[in-house]
Amino acid sequence: MLLALFLIDLAAGLYLFLPLVGRRNAGVKFYRLIFIVSGVLVACSAIAQWAPADLIIIALTIVVYATLRYPKRLIFRVPAALLGIAYIALAIYTWRTATGASWMWSTLGALSSVALLGSVNLAMLLGHWYLVVRGMSIDPLKRLTVATLVSTLVRAVLVAAVVFVPGVWSSIAIRQGIFFWMRAGWGLAGPLALYPLVWGTVKIRSTMAATGILYVDVVAVVIGEVLGGWLSALAHLPL
């Protein structure tokens, strides 16, 4: 379940943050790449934890992929919107099932995790795309960089709020101390510390340097979210 949780959050985040890139900026091929990656992640999730909703998302992804050439028509917009809604619903449901948290906490945990994983990983992938599409506007990468900061702050505030829930500090922060502080250090403090470096390189349009730093950012976030999912299952709260 925890593997499925991570894969679905990552797939949902990659898809839901695509509007910050813009099809006109990155081109159709980048969108198709993200659709393929997201679809494969959901397929792997289905292998780890069978759920009928996985098949719905895979089917919608195929439809959206096939109709991408008609971005202004309902034949594309309707399935694209449905796919976004399905991703959010599946992420929340999987959080609820994997962690045993209430629907409110599962919703907060799912949305914050999806935002953090999606923004950081999509920014890293987009950084590589600048090597493919020369002269592409730097604005999409700027938007995603800001999104990584906002997502990290929201996730950090949520974790900080959960720590003050009665019993969580003693059962998680103390008993699982090394894992909790690794989660907080790598997954939250790490991206915040790296943000000025990423933003500085993006401002001067040094996309290769930004991508290198984003690699480290991705590793830190993945470690943090994997540990966060495990701790969330122990506490039945989003950590």
C-alpha positions in Angstrom: 0.0 0.0 0.0 2.8 2.4 0.8 4.4 1.8 -2.5 1.1 2.4 -4.3 0.7 5.5 -2.2 4.0 6.9 -3.4 3.5 6.0 -7.0 0.0 7.5 -7.2 1.0 10.7 -5.5 3.9 11.1 -7.9 1.8 10.3 -11.0 -0.9 12.7 -9.9 1.5 15.5 -9.2 3.2 15.2 -12.6 -0.1 15.5 -14.3 -1.7 18.2 -12.2 1.2 20.6 -12.5 1.4 20.4 -16.3 -0.6 23.6 -16.7 2.2 25.5 -15.1 4.4 24.4 -18.0 2.0 25.1 -20.9 1.8 23.1 -24.1 2.8 26.0 -26.2 6.1 26.4 -24.3 7.3 22.8 -23.9 5.5 21.3 -26.9 3.3 18.3 -27.5 6.1 15.8 -27.0 6.8 16.9 -23.5 3.1 16.5 -22.6 3.1 13.0 -24.1 6.2 12.1 -22.1 4.5 13.1 -18.9 1.3 11.2 -19.9 3.4 8.1 -20.5 5.4 8.4 -17.3 2.2 9.0 -15.2 0.4 6.1 -16.9 3.3 3.7 -16.2 3.5 4.8 -12.5 -0.3 4.1 -12.1 0.2 0.7 -13.9 2.9 -0.1 -11.4 0.7 1.0 -8.6 -2.0 -1.4 -9.9 0.5 -4.2 -9.7 1.4 -3.3 -6.1 -2.2 -2.8 -5.0 -5.0 -3.7 -7.2 -7.7 -1.1 -7.5 -10.4 -0.7 -10.2 -9.7 3.1 -10.2 -6.2 2.5 -11.6 -7.8 1.1 -14.8 -10.0 4.1 -15.1 -7.0 6.4 -14.8 -5.0 4.4 -17.4 -8.0 4.5 -19.8 -8.5 8.2 -19.4 -4.7 8.8 -19.9 -4.9 6.9 -23.2 -7.8 9.1 -24.3 -6.1 12.3 -23.2 -2.9 11.2 -25.0 -4.8 10.4 -28.2 -6.7 13.7 -28.2 -3.9 16.0 -27.3 -3.8 17.3 -30.9 -7.2 19.0 -30.2 -6.3 21.1 -27.1 -9.2 23.6 -27.6 -11.9 21.0 -28.2 -14.2 19.3 -25.7 -12.9 16.0 -26.9 -9.7 16.8 -25.1 -10.8 19.1 -22.3 -13.5 16.8 -20.9 -11.3 13.7 -20.4 -8.4 15.9 -19.3 -10.5 17.4 -16.5 -11.9 14.0 -15.6 -8.4 12.6 -15.4 -7.4 15.4 -13.0 -10.4 14.7 -10.8 -9.7 11.0 -10.8 -6.1 11.5 -9.8 -7.1 13.6 -6.8 -9.8 11.2 -5.7 -7.5 8.2 -6.0 -4.7 9.9 -4.1 -7.1 10.8 -1.3 -8.6 7.3 -1.2 -5.1 5.6 -1.2 -4.0 7.9 1.6 -7.1 6.9 3.6 -6.5 3.2 2.9 -2.7 3.1 3.5 -2.5 5.3 6.6 -5.9 4.8 8.3 -6.2 8.5 8.8 -9.6 10.3 8.8 -10.9 11.7 5.5 -9.9 15.2 6.5 -6.3 14.3 7.3 -6.1 12.0 4.3 -7.2 14.9 2.0 -4.7 17.3 3.5 -1.9 14.7 3.3 -2.7 13.6 -0.2 -2.9 17.1 -1.6 0.3 18.3 0.1 2.2 15.2 -0.9 1.0 15.3 -4.5 1.9 19.0 -4.8 5.5 18.5 -3.4 6.3 15.4 -5.4 4.7 16.7 -8.6 6.3 20.2 -8.6 9.8 19.0 -7.8 9.9 16.1 -10.2 8.2 18.0 -13.0 10.7 20.9 -12.5 13.6 18.4 -12.8 12.2 16.8 -16.0 11.5 20.2 -17.5 15.1 21.3 -16.8 16.2 18.4 -19.0 13.7 19.5 -21.7 15.6 22.7 -22.2 18.3 20.6 -23.8 15.8 19.3 -26.3 13.9 22.6 -27.1 16.4 25.3 -27.5 15.2 28.9 -26.8 12.2 27.8 -24.8 11.0 30.5 -22.4 12.3 30.3 -18.9 9.0 31.3 -17.4 7.6 27.7 -17.0 10.7 26.7 -15.0 10.3 29.8 -12.9 6.7 29.0 -12.1 7.5 25.4 -11.2 10.4 26.6 -9.0 8.1 28.9 -7.0 5.6 26.0 -6.9 8.2 23.8 -5.2 8.7 26.5 -2.5 5.0 26.9 -1.8 4.5 23.1 -1.8 7.3 22.6 0.6 6.1 25.3 3.0 2.5 23.9 2.9 3.9 20.4 3.6 6.1 21.6 6.4 3.2 23.5 8.1 1.0 20.4 7.9 3.7 18.2 9.5 4.3 20.8 12.2 0.6 20.9 12.9 0.3 17.1 13.2 3.3 16.9 15.5 1.3 18.9 18.1 -1.6 16.5 18.0 -1.7 14.8 21.4 0.4 11.7 21.5 2.2 12.2 18.2 5.3 13.8 19.6 6.0 11.0 22.0 5.1 8.1 19.7 6.7 9.5 16.5 9.2 12.3 17.1 10.8 10.5 20.1 10.2 6.7 19.6 10.9 7.0 15.8 13.3 9.9 16.3 15.9 9.0 13.7 13.3 8.4 11.0 11.2 11.4 11.9 14.2 13.8 11.8 15.4 12.3 8.6 12.0 12.9 7.2 12.0 16.5 8.4 15.6 17.1 7.5 15.8 15.6 4.0 12.2 16.0 2.9 11.4 19.5 4.2 14.5 21.4 5.4 16.5 20.1 2.4 14.2 21.5 -0.4 13.9 24.8 1.5 17.7 25.1 1.8 18.1 24.3 -1.9 15.5 26.7 -3.1 17.7 29.9 -3.2 20.3 27.9 -5.3 17.6 26.7 -7.8 16.0 30.1 -8.1 19.4 31.8 -8.5 20.4 29.6 -11.4 16.9 29.8 -13.0 17.0 33.6 -12.9 20.2 33.7 -14.9 18.8 31.0 -17.2 21.5 28.5 -16.2 19.1 25.5 -16.8 21.8 22.9 -16.6 22.9 24.1 -13.2 19.3 24.3 -12.1 18.6 20.8 -13.2 21.6 19.5 -11.3 20.4 21.1 -8.1 16.9 19.8 -8.8 18.3 16.3 -9.0 19.4 16.6 -5.3 16.1 18.2 -4.5 14.2 15.2 -6.0 16.3 12.7 -4.0 15.6 14.7 -0.8 11.9 14.9 -1.5 11.6 11.2 -2.4 13.4 10.1 0.8 11.2 12.5 2.8 7.9 11.4 1.3 8.7 7.7 1.6 9.6 8.1 5.2 6.6 10.4 5.7 4.2 7.7 4.3 5.6 5.1 6.6 5.3 7.4 9.6 1.8 8.4 8.6 0.8 4.7 8.6 2.1 4.4 12.2 0.5 7.6 13.5 -2.7 7.4 11.2 -1.9 11.1 10.5 -0.2 12.9 7.6 3.5 13.2 8.4 
